[in-house]
Amino acid sequence: MIGNLKSFTTFVRGLSRLFPMAALRTKPEYFSAFLAGGSEPAFTPPATHKSEEKYRLFFENSRDALMTIAPPSWRFTSANTATLQLFGATSTAQFCELGPWDISPEQQPDGRPSKEKSREMIAQALRAGSHSFEWTHRRLNGDTFPADVLFTRMNFEGQVSLQATVRDITERRQYEKRLTLFRTLLDSASDAIEVVDPVTLRFIDVNDSGCKALGYERDELMSMRVPDIVAAPFSEEDHRRHDEQMRQSGRARFETVHRRKDASTFPVEISSMLVELDKSYLVAIVRDITERKRAEQVLAQSEQRFRSLVEQSVAGIYIVQHGRLAYVNPRFANIFGYESAEELTGTEPLLLVAEQDRAMVAERIRSRLCGESESVSYTFTAVRKDGSQIEVGVHGTLASHGGRPAIIGLIQDVSEKKRADEQIQRHVKEIEGAFMSTIEVATSLVDLRDPYTAGHEKRVGQIAAAIGAEMALDEHVIEGLKIAGYIHDIGKIIVPAEILSKPGKLSAAEFELIKGHSKAGYDILKSVNFPWPLGDVAYQHHERLDGSGYPRGLMSDEILLEARITAVADVIEAISSHRPYRPSIGLEGALREIERGRGTAYDAQVVDACLRLFRERNFALPV
């Protein structure tokens, strides 16, 4: 832009050779007086020259804002139409009442006062003959804008003055910001981005990620060509495919191998496109696909292992698509009495189902294909190749095969399994009985240590289970609540019996021992693989939502739901029961306590369920 202003100045100076003028000479008294900051000698405007009309024509029709300033006041003495439009002046007379500092803010971006800096710029132009610089201007309505300014010293018929050429560079600044943003985005991209001359294949630009990936400095790459970094040159077929893609869409995607500066190589995926600016440029986005290639290799190995597992599986595996068996493994064929899987491929699956179960199986298949249920397990009577019937169990899931909906499932001969299930159920009941007996033993140990609170754990478990049922929790969770209540105080076995049964107030040290039972219970239970979080419930049943509990001061959702339920059940049982150090406060007193702490110490939903349980359902405290 400054170059354009200088060209315009040269043009203006050339005008002086077109029009007769007196010899160019500078009046020293103007220059020295201005530099000293004083007033100028009286100034008499030059006489109108014959060629002034021609000069005025160029002056007025310039697209740049042109204006002149002259001593002694160094205010504007003329301004063209572009100047009036740029600064929002209504007339030349209005504008010529101003000086350069009047169309500038109080200070420039560097912090210096505009008037002081204006005088400095004028002085430099007077000394050097011309001076170009950037300046912040202010329109008459108060808006500011950046501009390129060129001051040119003029001597017309012995009178020194300055011509100012001003060009609004707001758009240029915005463009520079966008360019800076683009450069920042380019260099912050995780993928390498290369700009290449499509004819010579020389690098024009490479972002930071590209330089880092290749191990070169940007200046080094600027002297290199694309073939210098390619470790796997294109074949003729590669070139043909690339050229075809570029012709069709102006873009191409392919894979190759790049070579780093240290001679190591790595696979890349390249997405390239032609971009037309002042000329054609090839822009390539280069992604290191080392990890992807490694993952593909692992996937291929996994696929091979998976295929081996499927083909050798002890369960029948099948795929149903478009009403036919699209795939069955050897075990599936074996279950149905066929010698090979190929015999069943393409068969209608309902032909393998006994007549009495076909409607049920057809409905199950339909519901999954329609999306009503994603997976389902059921049993039915199947017909083997020889016409014999067997009981089979099926688990099918809605999935995708070849990009189309399909049912993928497992099938097993459960004739023997049914008989085995009965035996397993007997064993499960025996195990459950043994487990509950173990829990009873653990509870008895605590009762023996603290006979004054005997039965507390069982009652807490029963209350907790009742609250869980009132909250409509899963049966499995409710069972866990009961068992957690039975052993929530198991950690008290580490507390001396005389402290547990002490009738008076506990000392601080004694209370710390009592508080330790939560952690002790967790340490006892954590290594046992229970189907419920029994150890965590023992650890957390004295925590409170507002963090006022112990031993860790947990808050809100940091506390398990089961622990929050056990905490309320524990408070209800403890307050309503007799203790060595106080008589029973009664059920209503216990309910008032949890009401008082609702939403602060105790979970609001748990409290509400407990209150309904006792006040609306008339639940009685366990004995």
N, C-alpha and C positions, 0 to 999 in steps of 0.2 A: 504493500500500500504506500509506504514512504517512497519507494521507487517511482510509483505513479505520480506522486506529488512532485518529485524532483523533475520528472519528465515534463510535467505541466509548467513548472517554473522555467525550465529551459525554453518551453514554447513561449511563455510570456516574455522572456528575455529576447527571444527572437523577434517578437513584435517590435521591440525598440529599434531593430534595424530596418523595419519597414517604414517607420514614421520619423520624420526629421525631428531631432531633439538637440538641445544644447549639449555641449560636452558634459559627460557625467563627472560630477565632482561632489564631494561630501563637505558639508559645512562643519568644521571642527567644533564650532561653538555649540551646535545642537548636541553633538555626540558627547562632549565633555560635560555639558550641563546635565544631560540625562543621567550619565553614570554617577554624577555627584548627587543625584536625587533632587536637584533644584529645579527651578522653573526654566522654561525655554525663552529665548529671545522672541520678540514679536515675529509672527509668521504671516506672510502675505501670500495667499493662494496664487499659483501660477496662472498665467493667462491661458485661455482656452486655445488649444492647438488645433490646426486644421484636421489632424488625423484622430482627434479625440473621439469622434463619432464611431469610427471604425473600431477603436479600442473598446469603447463602451459596448459595442455590439458583441464582441467576444466576451467581455466582462459579464454582461447581463445573461448571456445564453450558456454560460458554463454550468455544468451539472454539479460542480463543487461550490461550496460557499466561499465567495471571494469578498474580501473587505480590505480597506486600507486604514492605517492609523498614522497620524502625523503629529509632530510637535506643534505647540509646546505642551498641550495637555495629554498627548498620546491617547486621545480618544478616537473613535472611528470617524472617518471623514467620508467614507462611501461604503456601500454594501450592495451586492447584487440580489436578484430575486431569490436565488437558492439560499442565500443567507437569511433573508426574512422568513422564508418557509421553515428553515432548519431551527431557527430560534423563536419562531412564533411572533415576530414583530409585524405590526400592521402597516408600517411605512418606513422608508429610509430615514426620514427625519427623526422618528421615534428611536430607531436603532442607533443613529449617530449621536445621540445624547449619552451613549454608554462608552465605557472603556473595556478592555479585555477582562479586567477583574470583575466587572459588573455581570458578565455572562459566565461566571465560574462560582462554584460554592465557596464558602468561607475559607476552606482549606482543601488542598489536593490529597489524594490517597496516601502520599508519603508524609502527611502531617504538616507540611509547610503552608503558611498562609498564601492564598491565591494571588493577592496583590503583590506580595514580595517576590513570589516566583515569576509572575508575569513580567515584572521589571527586569528580572534576571534574564528571561528568555529574549526580551527585546534587546537587551544589551549584547547578548551573544550574537544575535542576528546583525546588529549594527557593526560589530567587530568583524565577523566572518563573512558578511555579505548574505548569508542565508543560515537558517537553523531549523531543523525538523525535530519534532518531539511528539509524544502522546500527552493528551490533556483531558481533564474531566471538565466538561462544559455544563452550563445550566440554562435551560430555556426560560423564557420570560414567565411561564406558568409554574416554574419551580422544579420541573423534571430535569434530571441530570442524565448525561450520556457521555461515553468515551469517544474521543476523536483523534485523528492524525492531524497535526498542525504543521504548516511550513511557513516560516517568516522569511520574506525575501526583501533585502534592502533595495530601494529604488531611489534614483536621483533624477528628478524630472525638472529640467530647466533650473538646475542649481538647488532645488529643494529636496532634502532627504525625507524619505517616508518609508514605511514598511507595508508590503502587501501580505496579508494573511490568507492562506488557503486552508480551509477546514473541511474535513471529510468525516462523517459519522461512521464509526467502526463498531457499532453495537452488534451488527450481524456477524462481523468478523470475530468479535470476542466470543459470541455464542458458538460460532463454528469451532473456534479454538478450544472452547470448553468441551464441545462434543468430541473433538479430536482427541483431547486429553482423556476424556472418559473412555473413548474407544480404545486408546492405547492401554489404559488401565485394565479394561475388560480383557483385552487381548493378552496382556501379560499375566492376568490373574486366572486365565483359563487353565484347567488342569490338563487338557489335551494340548499337544503340540499343534501350532498353526503356522503353516509355511506359505509364503507368497512367492510365486515362481514366475519367471518369464517363460511363457509357453513355447517360445521358439528356441531360445538358447538353453532353457532349463536351468538358468542361473537363479540363485536365491536372491530375492529382492528384500525380503524381511522374514524374520523368524522370531516368534515370541519367546519369553523366558522359559516356558515349559519345554519348548522344542530345543533350545540351547542346552538345557539341563539334561534332557533325555539323550541327546547325542554326545554330550561332553565337550562341546565346542563353545567358544566365545562367539557373540554375534558377528563381530568383525571378521572372524575366521570363516564363518559360513557365507558371508557376503562375497567372498572370493571363490566360492565353490559352486559346483553344479549338482543336481539331483543324483546323477549316476555315481558321484563320489561317495554317497552314503548308502547306496542300495547294494545289499549283499546277495540278493536273489533277482537277477535281471529278468525282465519280462520276456516271455516266449512270444512267438508270433501270434499264437492264439490269445494270449493275454492282451497284446496290443490291439488285436481285432475287437475283442470284447470291450475294452476300454473305449476305443474310438466309437463303437456302436452306441454305447451308453451316452457318451458326450453328444453325439448327433441327435439322439432321441430326446434327451431331457436337459442337456447342458450340465449334467452331473454324472459322476461315476463313483463306484465303490468297489474296492478290491483289497486283497491282502498281499503283503510282501514281507521281506525281511530287511531291516535297517542295520547298518554297521556304525558303532560308536567310534569315537576318536581313539579309544584304547583297543580297537579291533574286535571287541565283543559284539555279538549280534543279538537281536531280539525281534520277535514277530510284531507286525503292526497292521492295523486296519486303516485304510485311507479313504476319506470321503473328499472328492475334489470337485471343483466347479469353476467355470470361467466367469470372471467378473469384468465388465466393461466400464472403465473410467476414462482416463485420457488415452488409454490403450487397453488391450486385453491382458488380464492377469489370471494366472492359475492359482486359486486358493485351495490349499489342502489342509484338512483337519486330520491329524495323525494320532491314532490312539495305540498305546502299548497294550497288546493283547496277550502278554506273557501269561498272566494269571488265567485269562479265559482259555487259552490253549491248554494250560495245565489242568483246568477244571474239565475241559472237554475230554482230555485223556483219562482223567479220573472217572468221568461219567461213562466213557466207553468201557472202562474196566468194570465199573459198577453194573453197567447194563449186561455185560457178559456174565458177571456173577449172578445178577438177578435172573437172567435167562436160565442159568444152570439151576438156580433154586426153584424156579417155576417148573422147569421140565422134570426135576427130580423130587418135587414136593410130594409129601405123603397125603396132601389134601388135593381134591380135584379143583382145578381152576378153569373158569370159563368166561367168555365174553359173548353177550347177546346183543345183536344189533340188527335193525330192520327185520325183527321177528325171526332171526336165524342165529344159530351158533356160529359166530365168526371165528372163534378160537376155543379149543379145549386142550388141556395138557394130557400127557399119557395117563396120569392117575385118574382123571375124569373118565377116560375111555375104559380103564380097568374096572372102575366102580360099576359101570353099566354093562360090563361083559364084552366090550369090543376089543379087538386086537390092536388097533391103531387109532390115534386121534383123527387121522384124515377121514376115517369112516363117518365120523360125527360132524365134521365141518360142513356147514350149510344146512344142517338138519333143523327142523322146527323143534324148539325145546319142549313144547307141550306134548309131543309124541312120546317123550320119555317119562311122562307123568301118568299115574293111574287115573282112570276115568273119574273116580269120586273126588279127586283133588284138583282137576284141571281148571275149574272155574276159579278156585282160590288162587292158584299159582298165576293164572292169566291176569287177575286183578292186581296181584302184587307187582307183576311186571309193568302193567299199565300205570299204576300209581307212581312208580319210580320214574318212568320215562316222561310222565307229565309234570314231574317236579313236586308232586304232593308229599312224597317222602324220599329223602336222599338215600337212606339205607334201611334195610329190614332183615330180620332173621326169622326163620320159620322152618318147620319140618313138613315133609309130605311123603307119600308113598310113591316110589319110583318103579318103573318097569325096565327090567334089564333086556338085553338082546334076545335071551332065550325065553322071555316071557315071565320069568320069576319076578317077584316083587320084594323090594327092600325099603326100609325106612332111611331117608336121608335128611340131613340138616343143611340148610342153605343160609349163607349171609351174602346178600347182594347190595351193591352200592352204585348209585348213578354216577357215571364218569364220562370221559370223552375218549373215543378211539378213532384215530385218523381224522380228528377235527369234528366228529359227529357224536351225538349222544349215544351212549351205550350203557349196558349194565355189566359190571365186572363183579364176579362173585367167587366164593369158595363153596365147595360141596363135600360132604363126608358121609360115609355109611355110618349111621348112628344106631343100627340095630343092636350092636354090642354096647354102644355108649349108653343106651337107655338102662341096660342092666347094670352097667358100671355106675351110672348116676345114683341109683338107689343106694349102692354101697357107699358112694362118696357122701351122700346126705347123712347116712348114719355116722360116718367118720366126722363130718362137720359138726353134727350135734354133740358128739363126744368131745371134740376139741373146744367147742363153745362152752360146754359144761366145765371142762378143765380150766379154761381161761377165767370164767366167772368165779370158780373156786379159788384160783390164784388171787383174783381181785379181793375176794372175801378175806383171804389170809392177810393180804396187805392192810386191809381196813382194820382187821382185828389187832394187828401190831400197833397201829396208832391208838386204838381204844385201850389197849393194855397200858400204853405209856400215859394216857390221859383219861382215866376212868370217869372223870367228872363230865366229860363231853362225849361219852360213848354214844354211838349212833349218829353223831353229828354229820359224818361224811356221807352215810347212807341217805339221811334226810336231805342233805344238800343235793345229792344226785337225783333224788326223786323230784324235788322241787324244780331243779334245772331242767329235767326232762319234761315236766309238765309245762314249764314256760316255753320250751322249744316247740311242743305240740301246739300251744296256743298261738305261736308265731307261724304255724304251718310249715315248719322246717321238715326236711327230708327225714324219713325213718332212720336212716343210717346215722345222721347227725344227732338225732334225738337219743339213739342208743349210746353214742359217744358221750353225750352230755351226762347221761346217767353214770357211766363208768368213770368219767372225769371227776364227777362229784364224789364218787366212792373213794378216790385216791388223791384228791386235790391237796390234802394235808399230810401226805405220806412223809414229807420232809421233816415233820415234827419229831421223828424218831431221833434226830440229832440234838433236840432240845432237852436239857435235864428235866426229869419228871417233876422235881420240886418246883421248878419255874412254871411248868404247865398247870400244876394244881395249886399254885400260890394263891391264897385267898385275898391278899392285899394288893396294893398298887405296885406295879413292876417298876424297878429302877430303869434308868436309861440304858445301862449295859444289858440288863435282862431283856428289855424290849428289843434291843438290837439282835440278841440271840433268837428271839421269837421271829423277828423279821427275816432271819436267815433261812427259815424253813421253806420259803418259796423257791429259792435257788437250790437248796438241798433236794427238794422234790424233783426239780428239773434234772439235776445231775443223776438222780436215781433212775429216772424214766427215759432220758434222752437216748440211751443206747438200745432201747427195746423198740422193735419195728411194729408199733401198734397201727391199726387202720384209722386211728384218730390222733389228733395232736395233744395227747394227754400230758406230755412233758411241758408243752408251752402253756397249757391251761393251768397247771400247777405253778408255773413260773409267774403267770400274769394275773391270777385271780384276786390279788390285792392292789392291782393298778387301777387308777381312776382316770376318767376322760380328761379332766383338767390338769393332769400331771401331778396331783397331790398324793398319789399312791406310792407303793414301794414294790419291789426293790429298785426298779430302774427309772421310775417317774415317766412311764410311757403315757402318751396322750392319744385320744381320739382313735383313728383307724389303725394306729400302731398296735392296738390291743385286739386280739382275736375276738370274733363274735362269741365263740364258745366260752372264752374267759370272761367277757362282759356278762353273759348270762349266769355263769357260775358265781361271779362276784355278787350279783343281786340275790341269787339263791342263798349264798353264804351269809349275807347280811340279814335276810329274813329269818333264817334258822337260828343264827347266833343271838339276835336281839330278842326273839320270842322264846328262847330257851334259858334255863337257869344256868348260872355260872358260879364258880366258887367265890368270886369277888363281888357278885351282885345277884339279886333275884331277877326272874324273867320280867321283861318290860311288856311282853304280850304281842300278839300278832298285829293289832292296830298300831301300836307304837313302831313296830318294824315297818309297816306300810307307810306310816308318816315319814319315816326316815328316808325311804327310797323316793317318796314324793318330793321331799325337800331337795334331794340331790339329783332330781330328774334333769337330764340334759347337761349337767355340770360334772358331777362325780360319776353318775350312772347313765348308761345308754337309754335315751328316751323311749325307743321302741320296746326295749326289754322291760322297762318300768311299766309302761302302759299294758303290756301283755300280762305282767305279774299282777297288777291291780285288777285287771279284768278277771284273772284266774280266781282270785280270792273274793272279790266283792260282787262279781256277777255270776261266776260259775260255782261259787260256794265251795271252792277247793279247800279241803281240810289239811292242816299240817300233818305230815307223816308222823307216826308215833315211834 
